[in-house]
Amino acid sequence: MSTSQLLHPKPAVTKRRHLRKRYDVTKPSSQQDVLKSSTKSLHMIAGSFYIPKKNELKPLGEDAHFVCEEKRTIGLADGVGGWSKKGVDAGEYARELMRNCFLAVEDQPKGAIDPFHVLNKAYLDTEALGSSTACIITLTGDVLHAENLGDSGFVVIRAGHIIYRSPVQQSRFNCPFQLGNTTCHGPRSAMKIAVEVEDGDIVIAGTDGLFDNVHLDEIEDLVNMPREDGEMPDLLAWTIARFASVKSLDKSCFTPFQRVAIEAGHPEFVGGKYDDISVIVAYIVA
């Protein structure tokens, strides 16, 4: 279980992108198709990297995540920073939620993980103040099943190209759906997702610190960089998180968050968005 790796990358030189192509969110497989295809047995090799914002009062940041390779399940959460105005560290809620998700995964049999049950059990057991987004992803046969609430999420990459991007849930601009003991959203508000995968696919999951700062074609470029045979996924997670961290501090680059802000009528948001950055990389293998 990994929820608070205090690791800080070295600066890196990044290339600017000014024109972005849009990616359509592909439709998840139908339940009938999922049942037909789930007889194949694939496995997940996963690794992660976390870069918290520098804050002496909250050295662990507000993100949290876990990786359970044995049960082919990963998850992450992003504590909502607005709670700090009330003197609450939402990172404590995110960490307790992910800890309880991990425990719920451990209680379920391998190959039969129900991500809704995991999220719901963790939600009911979490007592900390605050709120967070949540994304739970599990591999059953050759199908990824996910429960995603808020603006954390994941992409699936096949042969170097993104074939799926999970949708974002927001009540309004920069206000994601969120779980908490005093919020209006619960696990039933999460989007249920089922995506067929193949041997060789790569899953990139992250909090908004990743997706607000890195365009989808930049993620493709990072995944397609030359890698040594047998390179572990945590190294790719580090590469992606480091790239996102550099962009989050660059006010001269055009980011996905800036584009969304302009579309929502907030042109004052320019460049990168400084935030905690969590990245989980999962290799799908036969």
N, C-alpha and C positions, 0 to 999 in steps of 0.2 A: 504494500500500500504506500502510495506517495502523495503527500498533500502539501509539502512546504519545503521544496529544495531551494536553499538560498544560494543560487548560482548566478553569477553575473558575467555576461559574455564580453569579450573584447570588441572595441569598435570595428566596424567593417565598412568598406566602401561599397555603396549601393548605386545602381543605375536608376535614373529617373524615368517615370512613365507619365506621359501627359494624355494619351488617348487610351481609353479602356473599352474593350468590347464587353457587352453584357452576356451573362450566362443565364440561360433559362433553367429553372428548377425542373428537373425531370420528375415525372410522376412515379411514385413508388409502385412496386409490383402489386397486382391484385392479390387478395388472400388466396384465391384459387391457384394462381400461378405460384405463389410462395409454397403452398402445400405440395404442388407437383415437383418443385425444384429442390426441396429441402432434404432430399435423400442423400445428396452428396455430402461428404465430410471434409470440411476445410478447417484450417487452424489459424490462429492469430499469434504473431510475434510482435510485441508492443514495447515501446519505450517512450519516455516523456522528458520534457524540460520546462522549467518554470522560472520566470524572471519577475519578481515582485518589484513594484515601485519602491524607490528609496524613501522611506518614512520611518523615522526613529520611533514614533509612537506605535506603528504597525509594521514591524520588521518582516512579518510573514505575508504581508499583502492581504488581498481580499479574495484571491482565487484559491481553489482547492481542486484536487483530482485524485483518482486512483487508477491502478492498472492491476487486473487479475487475469494473468495469462491462462492459468489453469482452467478458469471458467469462461475464457474467451470474452471477457467483458471489461469495458473501460468506462470511465465517467468523469465529468468535470462540472464545476460550478463557479460562478462569479458573484461574489458578494456585492450588493448594490451600495455604491459609495455614498449615496444621499443620506444614509443613516448616520454618517459622521456628524452631521449638523445636530443630531440629537444625542451625541456622545456615545454612539453605539458602533462597535467594530463589526461590520457585517461579515468580515472574514471569519469570525468565530462561528457564525451560522453556516457559512459555506463549508468550513472544515468539519463541523459536526455532521452536517448533512452527508458529505462524501464518506466520512467514517462509517456512518450508519448504512449507507449504500453498500459499502464494502462488506459489512457484516451480513447484510441481507443477501448479497450474492453468495457468500460462504454458506448460507443456510439452504441454498437451492441446489438441486442436483446438476452436475455438469451436462451441458447439452440441452437443458430445459429451463434456462434462465428467462424469467418474465420481467422485462425492464420496467413495466408498469408496477408490478408487485414490489420490485426493488425500490423504486422511487417513492411509492406510496408508504411502504413500511418505514423507510428512512425519514420521510416527511412527518409521519406520526410520532416518531421517536426523537425528533430533534427539538430541543427545548431552548436553544440560544435565541437571543434577540437578533433582529435583523432579517434580511431576506436575500435570496440569490436566484440566479438562473440555474438551470440544471440540464444536463444532457447525459443520458445513459445509453450505451451502445453494446449490444451483445451479438455474437456470431453463432447461429444455429444452422448446421448443415452448410448450405452455400447462400444463406440469406442473413443480412444484417438487420436486426430489429432494434429500433431506437425509440426512446421517449425524449422529446426535446422541448423544453419550455424556455422561452426568452431568446436572447441573441447570441448565446454560445451555439456551437453546431459543428458540422463536419462536412468534408467533401470526400468523394470516392474518385480515385485516379486509376485509369486503365490505359496501358500503353502510352503513358506520358500525358494523357489528357483527362481533364475533369469530366466525368459523366454524370455526377450528381452533386448538388449543393443543397443542404437542408435549409428550409425557409426560416426567416426571422419572425418572431412574434413580438410586436410592440404595441403598447397602448397609445403611444404618441411618440414623436421624435425623441430619441435618446431615453426612452422609458420602457424597458423591456418587461414582458411578463415575468413574474418572479414568485417564488415560493417563500412563505414565511408564516409565522404564527399570527400575524396581524394584517396579512394581505388578502386581496380578493381572489387570488388565483390559487388553485390546488393542483395536484398531480393530474386530475382529469382535464385540466386546461392544456396539458402538454400535447404536442402533435405526435401521433403514432406514425412511425416510418418503417417501411420494409423495402430493402434494396438488395437485389441479387448481386452476388459478387463472384469473381473467378480467381483461380490461382494466379498470383502475380499482381493483383490489385493492391493499392495502397490507400489506407484511410488516414486522413489528416483531420484530427479534432482539435478545436481550440475555443478559447473564450474570445470576447469581442476585441481584446487587445491584439489578437492576431488578425481577425477579419476586418477590423476597422482601419488597419494600417497597411495590409498587404492585399493587392489585387489578385484575383484568381489566376490570371496568366503568370503573375510573378511566382505564385505557389507552384505552378507547373514548371517554370524555369528552374526553381530550386530543386524540385524532385528529379528533373531531368539532367542535373549536373552530374558529371562522371563520378561514380562511386566504386569503391573497391568491392570485390565479391565478398559476401559475408558481412558487410558493414551492418552494424546493429541499428535498429530504428531510433534509439535515443540520440545517436549522432545526427541523423537527419532532423529530429525534433529540435536539437540544439541549433542547427544551421538555420532553420526556419524561424525559431524564436529570436535568435540574434538579429536576423534581417529585420523582423518586425520591430525589435527594440530600437534599432538605429533609425528606422523610418518614423517611429513614434516621437522622436526628438527633433525631427527635421521639419521645420516650418516652411520650407521651400518646395516640398514635394506635394503632388496631388494624390490624395488618399481616398479610399472608399468612403470613409467617414465624412470627408469634405464634400464629396459628391452627393451623399445622402442629405447632408446638412443644407446644401444649396437647394436641392429639390424640395426640402421642407421649409424653405424660406429663412434659413439662418446662414447667410453668407459670411458672418463674422468668424465662423470656424474655418481656419486655414491650416493646411499642412497636416502633420501627424497628430495623433491623439495619445498623449502620455497615459499609460495604463499598465496594470498587471498583465502579463502575457503567459498563458499556459498553452502548450502544444503537446498533443499525444499523437504519435505515429504508430500505425499498426500495419504490418505486412500480412497479407492474406496468402497462405501457402497450403499446398496439398499435403 
